[in-house]
Amino acid sequence: MVTLLSNANGQLYTCSQMQDYIFRGPDMEQCSLLAFVIDTWEEAYMQQEVDAVVDPSVPKHGQPAHIQVHYTADHPKWQTHCRVFHANGHNTLPRITGPWLP
């Protein structure tokens, strides 16, 4: 499936899971297409979150943060979105359309 989106300037561009997979970050190079679809999701982030200085002396509470991997600069959403890994032990079933996997 291909999605038609527009950026802040009103320019249209296409986006698909295959495009997301092709322009995935270097930390995901060993990830297969099936694992990419099942084990990750796309999430928007704010630049302030990326630029925030984390104080290591402040104790952290709750569950560990999910691992985020940014797209390469060739991806149309590389400045605004990233891929996030599900926690260990999640159960996601892929919805595969068509007669076979590409």
N, C-alpha and C positions, 0 to 999 in steps of 0.2 A: 504494500500500500504506500502510495506517495501522498504527502500532505503539502498543500500550498500555503505558505505563510508570508507575512510581510514584516520588514524590520521597522525601526523607529523612523526611518526616512521615507517609508511608504513603498519601498522596493520589494517586489515579490521574489520568492525563492522557493525551491522545493526541498523537502526533507523526507527521509525514509530511514527505516532501521538499517538497511544495507549501507546507506550513506553514513549513518552514525557509526556502523561497524568499520567501514573503510577508514574513517578519520578518527578512530578511537586513539586515546593517548598511548604513549609508549609503555606505560605500566600495564597495558592490557594486550600487548602484542602476542602473548602466548594463549590468549583466550579464544576459543572457537566461536563461531557464529551462534551455535545453539547455546553455549554457556553465556555468551554476551546477552542474548535475549532473555534467558531464564534468570540469570544471576545478577542482573543490573537493571536500573531504571534511570530515566533522565530527570534531572532536577535543575531548576533555575537557581542562581546564586547572585548575591549582590557583591559588587566590587569591595564594599566596606568589609564584608566577611573575609575576603581574600587578604586584604591589606591589614586586618586587625592584628595587633600584637598580642600574643598569648603569653600570659605570665605563668611560668612553670611553677612558681611557689604557691599558686592558688590551687587548693585541692579540687579535684573534679568529682562530681557525684553522678550516679545513675549508670546507665549502660554505656559501653564504649561507643565512640562515634563511628559511623559507617565510613568506609574508605571511599574517597571521591577521586575520580580520574578525569582530568580535563581533556577536551577534544584538542586535536592539532589545529594549527592556525588556518588550515584549508577548509575547515568545517564552518558553515554559515553562522552557527550559534556558539562558536568557540569562546567568545567573550562573555556570554550570558548563561550558558548551561554546562553541566558536567554529567558524567555517569556516576552512579552510586551503587556500590555492591550491597546486596542483601546480607543480613547477618547469617552466620553459620547456622545450619539447621532449618532454614526456611524451606517451604514447600511451594514451588511454583510450577504449574503445568503450562507448557507453551501452547499457543493457539496457532497451529500451522494451517494456512490456507493453500490450496493447490494440491496437485498429485504427489509432489516430492519436495525435499529440501533443495535449495540451490547449491 
